[in-house]
Amino acid sequence: MKKRLLLLIFPLILANALAVLGQPAKPLMTLQAIDAQFNTIVGKNTNAKILADGFLWSEGPVWVEKYQMFIFSDVKKNVIYKWTAAKGKEVYLNPSGYTGTKPRGGELGSNGLALNSKGQLVICQAGDRAVSIMDASLDRPKPKFVKIAAGYKGKKFDSPNDLAFLGNGDIYFTDPPYGLEKNVDDPLKEAPYQGVYRIAKDGKITMLTDTLTRPNGIAFFPRGKTILIANSDPAKPYWYAYDIDKGGLFTHGRVFYSALAASKTAPGMPDGMKITRAGIVFATGPGGIWVFNQAGKLLGKLLFNDLTSNIALSADEKTLYVTSNHRVLRVQLR
């Protein structure tokens, strides 16, 4: 009787297993060309590869050409990791964004990372609510920091998020509430707005705008005449552009592109971005990475099967390094 029962059940088990195995896995990335120019930027055989995983929320990627390493933040773990072809994933810096002793949750670690003209690592530290420079060489990192901005007019920043350098060395950065444990309703929030700021070479801090609801990713177009800022607000999921006047301040603010319609059907918000030397914008947004020209024309998208947060470009701009939720990816463009 048992043998007969097994003979009856086994085909059902086998059929179910084959059905599961037969389902094609969702690809890491698919391409959506909207304009013919897209195919001159992204090759038709472009593919994505997972370099490492196991993160809580990966962000702030930077490619360091001198050391052939990719470094990025895990905002929730308070760690900066590095990836190299020789050794794969390694801890690079711990702690990275919160150096306090009181336990806390939320996005407490580093977020946006960048290299200044001296080759120093500049860090947006969400937990410490500051923009700081790592006081150590890139090849011998240490959790020693020099704060270069921690507040404006007596009020602490919320949680510096991302940064970009003007050609003269001035640092422009965004300050949304995401690093505060209770976000915009956190009792430790001191400013009644979300700001975008500049740190001048002499250390002076200037507020550039307080009108954006959730300023996030930030990048300059070539020549530094225009800046692009992502707004990660479901009610206003826009990329904003501002011209830069002779004093380095914002003028002629306008919506560069709206992701409102796409945000209704695809996960994600406008977030981190990078702009190439030719003025091509790679911006994370609903569904993946959006590609624009300098005039704000949408050329196409790289659609991913998970949330994307930010992007780094290789020195030759032929490779994208993508932070994507719990993992990091590499995309060979050509």
MOGIZI-V560352 format. One record per backbone hydrogen bond with DSSP energy under -1.0 kcal/mol. NH is the residue of the N-H (numbers start at 0). CO is the residue of the C=O. Records with the same first field share a line. If there is no record, write none. Layout:
BEGIN
NH: CO ; CO
END
This chain:
BEGIN
4: 0
5: 1
6: 2
7: 3
8: 4
9: 5
12: 8
13: 9
14: 10
15: 11
16: 12
17: 13
18: 14
19: 15
20: 16
21: 17
22: 19
29: 302
31: 300
33: 298
34: 298
37: 34
39: 36
40: 37
41: 37
42: 332
45: 42
48: 329
50: 327
51: 327
53: 325
54: 325
57: 324
58: 72
61: 70
63: 68
68: 63
69: 82
70: 61
71: 80
72: 58
73: 78
74: 56
77: 73
78: 73
79: 92
80: 71
81: 89
82: 69
83: 87
87: 83
89: 81
91: 79
92: 79
107: 105
108: 74
110: 123
111: 160
113: 121
115: 119
118: 115
121: 113
122: 131
123: 111
124: 129
125: 108
126: 107
127: 96
129: 124
130: 148
131: 122
132: 145
133: 120
134: 143
135: 133
139: 136
143: 141
145: 132
147: 130
148: 130
151: 154
154: 151
156: 149
160: 173
163: 171
165: 169
168: 165
170: 198
171: 163
172: 196
173: 161
174: 194
179: 176
182: 179
184: 181
185: 182
188: 185
195: 208
196: 172
197: 205
198: 170
199: 203
202: 199
205: 197
207: 195
208: 195
215: 229
218: 227
220: 225
223: 220
226: 241
227: 218
228: 239
229: 216
230: 237
231: 213
232: 230
235: 232
237: 235
238: 256
239: 228
240: 253
241: 226
242: 250
243: 224
244: 248
247: 244
250: 242
253: 240
255: 238
256: 238
258: 236
262: 258
263: 260
264: 261
265: 261
270: 283
271: 308
273: 281
275: 279
278: 275
280: 291
281: 273
282: 289
283: 271
284: 287
286: 266
287: 284
288: 301
289: 282
290: 299
291: 280
292: 296
295: 292
298: 290
299: 290
300: 31
301: 288
302: 29
303: 286
304: 27
308: 322
309: 322
311: 320
313: 318
316: 313
319: 330
320: 311
321: 328
322: 309
323: 326
326: 323
327: 51
328: 321
329: 48
330: 319
331: 46
332: 317
END
